[in-house]
């Protein structure tokens, strides 16, 4: 499918129906913030729906203003060899999602100490991302911001508890928490390479975590997930448009924030009484992120593209899962769809863990591994054929 050039100039015409929807979204958001409108939702047990509607409305109404700000400040993602878009596109989309997510939680008084720390860490990454979008920051500065945000949530008590609370156990749990949070944060940033991909992944990931949270009697955790799903859904129509390129990108103010928040929420949750089963649900839900991170790390080291951690964090390339699938399928849209389907398959496995035995957990993880093997074999064959075609064309 041939995509039309992106129109990103301030004078881009906005359809009347879209202006109407934006106005209705703004009115809905303002109405939902009125105390006497909010109270009946709480009394009727509809807090989750209230949070969802408010976050959707705020994100949808606010995104055009954020886009206008990015255009005025000329904070644009310009085409480059490793990028897939063909024209400069506004960044800063993450600001709208962050604002909608935070407002929905604060308006619903879902602000315990751990949630405040997650919001604070996310805000730190949004600020760092705005600076990075405006003027590219060194990789070590971005990493320092991620470590700072992770330290904040750990200080509030959001840490993994896989090992006993002894000297070694505390150290091991802390190291694993840092590895998990920073790893998922960067994995989400890596996936922000095609229209709607990172936003859609965040919706699916938060959605499945929310389902499992309500299954395991963790309503407060479920509300966090609902707020993030709603904020991303409100932004998605601008980031994934029918037969047209995105009108705005998440930017570094968005994808690291989403990855960090999802990772922190996963650590905050208590998914099962047994440690093995407690780990299994997040692993299945985040399987695509883990697979891509492990794959590119092994591949880059094996091919000699990186030789140190410094080179790894500085390296940028088109070797991520969405790039590989696009080369295999010949379509970026199909690559995005396939990643969504893979994430959904793994997420459904996590939902099935509610009354699972240990043997069921092992079977589901084995099934997930086989799915990854199948995808890897298809990628390998497709990439080999693509190389053969390029070699023949070069020889001709």
C-alpha positions as CSV (number, residue, x, y, z in Angstrom):
1,X,0.0,0.0,0.0
2,X,1.4,3.4,-1.0
3,X,1.1,6.0,1.7
4,X,0.5,9.6,0.9
5,X,2.9,12.2,2.1
6,X,2.3,13.3,5.7
7,X,0.8,16.8,6.0
8,X,2.3,18.4,9.1
9,X,2.1,22.1,8.4
10,X,0.1,24.3,10.8
11,X,-2.4,24.9,8.0
12,X,-3.4,21.2,7.7
13,X,-7.2,21.2,7.3
14,X,-9.1,19.5,10.2
15,X,-12.4,17.8,9.1
16,X,-15.5,19.3,10.7
17,X,-16.5,16.0,12.2
18,X,-13.1,15.8,13.9
19,X,-13.4,19.3,15.3
20,X,-16.8,18.4,16.6
21,X,-15.5,15.3,18.3
22,X,-12.7,17.3,19.9
23,X,-15.1,19.8,21.3
24,X,-17.4,17.1,22.6
25,X,-14.4,15.4,24.2
26,X,-13.4,18.6,25.9
27,X,-16.9,19.2,27.2
28,X,-17.1,15.6,28.5
29,X,-13.8,16.0,30.3
30,X,-14.9,19.2,32.0
31,X,-18.2,17.8,33.0
32,X,-16.6,14.6,34.5
33,X,-14.4,16.8,36.7
34,X,-17.4,18.4,38.4
35,X,-17.7,16.9,41.9
36,X,-21.5,16.3,41.8
37,X,-21.1,14.5,38.4
38,X,-18.2,12.4,39.7
39,X,-19.8,11.2,42.9
40,X,-22.6,9.0,41.4
41,X,-20.1,7.0,39.4
42,X,-18.2,6.1,42.6
43,X,-21.4,5.2,44.5
44,X,-22.6,3.0,41.6
45,X,-19.3,1.1,41.4
46,X,-18.4,2.6,38.1
47,X,-15.1,4.1,39.0
48,X,-13.3,2.1,36.4
49,X,-15.6,3.4,33.6
50,X,-15.3,7.0,34.9
51,X,-11.5,6.8,34.8
52,X,-11.6,5.3,31.3
53,X,-14.0,8.0,29.9
54,X,-12.0,10.8,31.5
55,X,-8.7,9.7,30.3
56,X,-10.0,9.1,26.8
57,X,-11.6,12.5,26.6
58,X,-8.6,14.4,28.0
59,X,-6.1,12.7,25.7
60,X,-8.3,13.2,22.6
61,X,-9.1,16.8,23.3
62,X,-5.5,17.7,24.3
63,X,-3.5,16.1,21.5
64,X,-4.3,18.7,18.9
65,X,-3.0,21.4,21.3
66,X,0.2,19.4,21.9
67,X,0.6,19.0,18.2
68,X,0.3,22.7,17.6
69,X,2.9,23.3,20.3
70,X,5.3,20.9,18.7
71,X,4.8,22.6,15.3
72,X,5.3,26.1,16.8
73,X,8.5,25.0,18.6
74,X,9.6,23.0,15.5
75,X,10.0,19.8,17.6
76,X,9.7,17.5,14.7
77,X,10.9,14.0,13.8
78,X,12.6,14.5,10.5
79,X,13.2,11.7,8.0
80,X,16.5,9.8,8.2
81,X,18.0,6.6,6.8
82,X,17.0,4.4,9.8
83,X,13.4,5.9,10.0
84,X,10.4,4.8,8.0
85,X,8.4,8.0,7.7
86,X,8.7,10.2,4.7
87,X,8.1,13.8,6.0
88,X,8.7,15.8,9.2
89,X,6.1,14.9,11.9
90,X,5.4,16.6,15.2
91,X,6.6,14.9,18.4
92,X,5.6,15.4,22.1
93,X,2.5,13.2,21.8
94,X,3.5,11.6,25.1
95,X,2.6,14.9,26.9
96,X,-1.1,14.4,26.1
97,X,-1.1,10.8,27.3
98,X,0.8,11.7,30.5
99,X,-1.6,14.5,31.3
100,X,-4.7,12.4,30.7
101,X,-3.3,9.5,32.7
102,X,-2.3,11.6,35.7
103,X,-5.5,13.7,35.7
104,X,-7.7,10.6,35.6
105,X,-5.9,9.1,38.6
106,X,-5.8,12.4,40.7
107,X,-9.5,13.1,39.9
108,X,-10.3,9.7,41.3
109,X,-8.1,9.9,44.3
110,X,-6.1,6.9,43.2
111,X,-2.9,8.4,44.6
112,X,-1.3,6.1,47.2
113,X,2.5,6.5,47.9
114,X,3.5,3.9,45.2
115,X,1.2,5.5,42.6
116,X,2.6,9.0,43.4
117,X,6.1,7.5,42.9
118,X,5.1,6.0,39.5
119,X,3.6,9.3,38.4
120,X,6.7,11.2,39.6
121,X,9.1,8.8,37.8
122,X,7.0,9.0,34.7
123,X,7.0,12.8,34.9
124,X,10.8,12.8,35.1
125,X,11.0,10.7,31.9
126,X,8.5,13.0,30.1
127,X,10.6,16.1,31.0
128,X,13.8,14.3,29.9
129,X,12.0,13.2,26.7
130,X,10.8,16.7,25.9
131,X,14.4,17.9,26.2
132,X,15.6,14.9,24.0
133,X,12.9,15.7,21.4
134,X,14.0,19.3,21.3
135,X,17.7,18.7,21.3
136,X,19.0,15.2,21.3
137,X,20.5,14.2,24.7
138,X,23.4,11.8,25.1
139,X,22.4,8.2,25.7
140,X,23.9,8.3,29.2
141,X,21.7,11.2,30.2
142,X,18.6,9.3,29.1
143,X,19.8,6.3,31.0
144,X,20.5,8.4,34.1
145,X,16.9,9.7,34.0
146,X,15.6,6.1,33.7
147,X,17.7,5.0,36.7
148,X,16.5,8.0,38.6
149,X,12.8,7.2,37.9
150,X,13.4,3.6,38.8
151,X,15.1,4.5,42.1
152,X,12.1,6.7,43.0
153,X,9.6,3.9,42.6
154,X,11.9,1.5,44.4
155,X,12.2,4.0,47.3
156,X,8.4,3.9,47.6
157,X,8.4,0.2,47.9
158,X,7.8,-0.9,44.3
159,X,10.3,-3.8,44.0
160,X,10.3,-7.4,42.9
161,X,10.1,-9.9,45.8
162,X,11.4,-13.1,44.1
163,X,14.1,-13.7,46.8
164,X,13.8,-13.7,50.6
165,X,14.2,-10.3,52.4
166,X,17.8,-11.0,53.5
167,X,21.0,-9.2,52.6
168,X,21.6,-11.0,49.4
169,X,17.9,-11.3,48.6
170,X,17.3,-7.6,48.9
171,X,20.2,-6.9,46.6
172,X,19.1,-9.4,44.1
173,X,15.5,-8.1,44.1
174,X,16.8,-4.6,43.6
175,X,19.0,-5.5,40.7
176,X,16.2,-7.4,39.0
177,X,13.8,-4.5,39.5
178,X,16.3,-2.1,37.8
179,X,17.0,-4.6,35.0
180,X,13.2,-5.2,34.4
181,X,12.2,-1.5,34.6
182,X,15.0,-0.1,32.5
183,X,14.8,-3.0,30.1
184,X,11.0,-2.6,29.4
185,X,11.4,1.2,29.2
186,X,13.9,0.9,26.4
187,X,12.1,-2.0,24.7
188,X,9.0,0.2,24.4
189,X,11.1,3.0,23.1
190,X,12.5,0.6,20.5
191,X,9.0,-0.3,19.4
192,X,8.2,3.4,18.7
193,X,9.2,3.0,15.1
194,X,5.9,2.6,13.1
195,X,2.6,4.4,13.2
196,X,0.5,3.2,16.2
197,X,2.8,0.4,17.2
198,X,4.0,1.6,20.6
199,X,0.6,3.1,21.5
200,X,-1.2,0.0,20.5
201,X,1.2,-2.2,22.4
202,X,0.7,-0.1,25.5
203,X,-3.1,-0.5,25.1
204,X,-2.8,-4.2,24.9
205,X,-0.3,-4.6,27.7
206,X,-2.2,-2.3,30.1
207,X,-5.4,-4.0,29.1
208,X,-4.3,-7.5,29.8
209,X,-2.7,-6.4,33.1
210,X,-5.9,-4.7,34.0
211,X,-7.9,-7.9,33.4
212,X,-5.5,-9.9,35.5
213,X,-5.5,-7.2,38.2
214,X,-9.3,-7.4,38.5
215,X,-9.2,-11.2,38.4
216,X,-6.8,-11.2,41.4
217,X,-8.8,-8.7,43.4
218,X,-6.5,-5.7,42.9
219,X,-9.0,-2.9,41.9
220,X,-6.6,0.0,42.5
221,X,-4.0,-1.6,40.2
222,X,-6.8,-2.2,37.6
223,X,-7.7,1.5,37.7
224,X,-4.1,2.4,36.9
225,X,-4.3,0.1,33.9
226,X,-7.6,1.5,32.8
227,X,-6.3,5.1,33.0
228,X,-3.4,4.2,30.8
229,X,-5.6,2.3,28.3
230,X,-8.0,5.3,28.0
231,X,-5.2,7.8,27.6
232,X,-3.6,5.8,24.8
233,X,-6.9,5.2,23.1
234,X,-7.6,9.0,23.1
235,X,-4.2,9.6,21.4
236,X,-4.4,6.6,19.0
237,X,-6.6,8.2,16.3
238,X,-3.9,10.8,15.7
239,X,-1.1,8.3,15.7
240,X,-2.7,5.5,13.6
241,X,-4.8,6.9,10.8
242,X,-6.7,5.1,8.1
243,X,-4.6,5.2,4.8
244,X,-2.7,8.3,6.1
245,X,0.5,8.7,8.0
246,X,0.4,9.7,11.7
247,X,-0.2,13.4,12.4
248,X,1.9,13.2,15.6
249,X,4.3,10.8,17.2
250,X,4.8,9.8,20.8
251,X,8.4,11.0,20.7
252,X,10.8,10.5,23.6
253,X,8.4,12.3,25.8
254,X,6.0,9.3,25.3
255,X,7.4,5.9,24.6
256,X,9.8,5.8,27.6
257,X,7.1,7.0,29.8
258,X,4.7,4.3,28.6
259,X,7.4,1.6,29.0
260,X,8.4,2.8,32.5
261,X,4.8,3.0,33.7
262,X,3.9,-0.4,32.4
263,X,7.0,-2.0,33.9
264,X,6.4,-0.3,37.3
265,X,2.7,-1.3,37.4
266,X,3.8,-4.9,36.7
267,X,6.2,-4.8,39.7
268,X,3.6,-3.1,41.9
269,X,1.1,-5.9,41.3
270,X,0.8,-9.2,43.2
271,X,-0.2,-11.6,40.4
272,X,-0.2,-14.9,42.5
273,X,0.8,-16.2,45.9
274,X,3.4,-18.6,44.3
275,X,6.6,-16.8,43.1
276,X,6.7,-18.8,39.8
277,X,3.1,-18.0,38.9
278,X,3.6,-14.4,40.1
279,X,6.3,-14.0,37.5
280,X,4.6,-15.9,34.8
281,X,1.7,-13.4,34.1
282,X,4.0,-10.4,33.5
283,X,6.4,-12.5,31.4
284,X,3.6,-13.6,29.1
285,X,2.1,-10.1,28.8
286,X,5.5,-8.6,28.1
287,X,6.8,-11.5,26.0
288,X,7.1,-9.4,22.8
289,X,9.2,-6.8,24.6
290,X,11.5,-9.4,26.1
291,X,11.9,-11.3,22.9
292,X,12.9,-8.2,20.9
293,X,15.3,-7.0,23.5
294,X,17.0,-10.4,23.8
295,X,17.1,-10.9,20.1
296,X,18.7,-7.6,19.1
297,X,21.2,-7.8,22.0
298,X,22.4,-11.3,21.0
299,X,22.4,-10.5,17.3
300,X,24.3,-7.2,17.7
301,X,27.0,-8.8,19.8
302,X,27.2,-11.9,17.6
303,X,27.7,-9.8,14.5
304,X,30.2,-7.5,16.1
305,X,28.0,-4.4,15.8
306,X,28.5,-3.6,19.5
307,X,31.4,-4.5,21.8
308,X,30.5,-2.7,25.0
309,X,27.5,-1.5,27.1
310,X,28.3,2.1,25.9
311,X,28.1,1.0,22.3
312,X,24.9,-0.9,23.0
313,X,23.0,2.1,24.4
314,X,24.3,4.4,21.7
315,X,23.5,2.0,18.8
316,X,20.5,2.6,16.6
317,X,19.4,0.4,13.7
318,X,16.5,-1.1,11.8
319,X,16.9,-4.6,13.2
320,X,14.0,-4.6,15.7
321,X,11.0,-7.0,15.5
322,X,8.8,-4.6,13.6
323,X,11.6,-3.9,11.0
324,X,12.2,-7.7,10.6
325,X,8.5,-8.5,10.2
326,X,8.0,-5.6,7.7
327,X,10.8,-7.0,5.6
328,X,9.3,-10.5,5.8
329,X,5.7,-9.4,5.0
330,X,6.5,-6.5,2.7
331,X,4.1,-4.2,4.7
332,X,4.6,-2.1,7.8
333,X,0.8,-2.2,8.5
334,X,0.9,-6.0,8.5
335,X,4.0,-6.1,10.7
336,X,2.2,-3.9,13.3
337,X,-0.9,-6.1,13.1
338,X,1.1,-9.3,13.5
339,X,2.9,-7.8,16.6
340,X,-0.5,-6.9,18.1
341,X,-1.8,-10.5,17.4
342,X,1.3,-12.0,19.0
343,X,0.9,-9.8,22.1
344,X,-2.8,-10.8,22.3
345,X,-2.0,-14.5,22.1
346,X,0.5,-14.1,25.0
347,X,-1.9,-11.9,27.0
348,X,-4.7,-14.4,26.7
349,X,-2.3,-17.0,28.2
350,X,-1.8,-14.7,31.2
351,X,-5.5,-14.3,31.7
352,X,-5.8,-18.2,31.6
353,X,-3.5,-18.4,34.6
354,X,-6.1,-17.4,37.2
355,X,-6.8,-20.9,38.5
356,X,-3.7,-22.5,36.9
357,X,-1.5,-25.2,38.5
358,X,2.3,-25.1,38.2
359,X,2.1,-27.6,35.3
360,X,-0.3,-25.2,33.5
361,X,2.2,-22.4,33.9
362,X,5.0,-24.5,32.4
363,X,2.8,-25.5,29.5
364,X,1.8,-21.9,28.7
365,X,5.4,-20.7,28.9
366,X,6.5,-23.5,26.6
367,X,3.8,-22.6,24.2
368,X,5.0,-19.0,24.2
369,X,8.5,-20.2,23.5
370,X,7.3,-22.3,20.5
371,X,5.5,-19.3,19.1
372,X,8.7,-17.3,19.3
373,X,10.6,-20.1,17.6
374,X,8.1,-20.2,14.7
375,X,8.3,-16.4,14.3
376,X,12.1,-16.5,14.3
377,X,12.2,-19.3,11.7
378,X,9.9,-17.3,9.5
379,X,12.0,-14.1,10.0
380,X,15.2,-16.0,9.2
381,X,13.8,-17.5,6.0
382,X,12.3,-14.2,4.8
383,X,15.5,-12.3,5.5
384,X,17.6,-14.9,3.7
385,X,15.3,-14.6,0.6
386,X,15.5,-10.8,0.8
387,X,19.3,-11.0,0.8
388,X,19.3,-13.4,-2.2
389,X,17.1,-11.0,-4.1
390,X,19.4,-8.1,-3.3
391,X,22.5,-10.1,-4.3
392,X,21.0,-11.0,-7.6
393,X,19.9,-7.4,-8.3
394,X,23.4,-6.3,-7.4
395,X,25.0,-8.9,-9.7
396,X,22.8,-7.9,-12.5
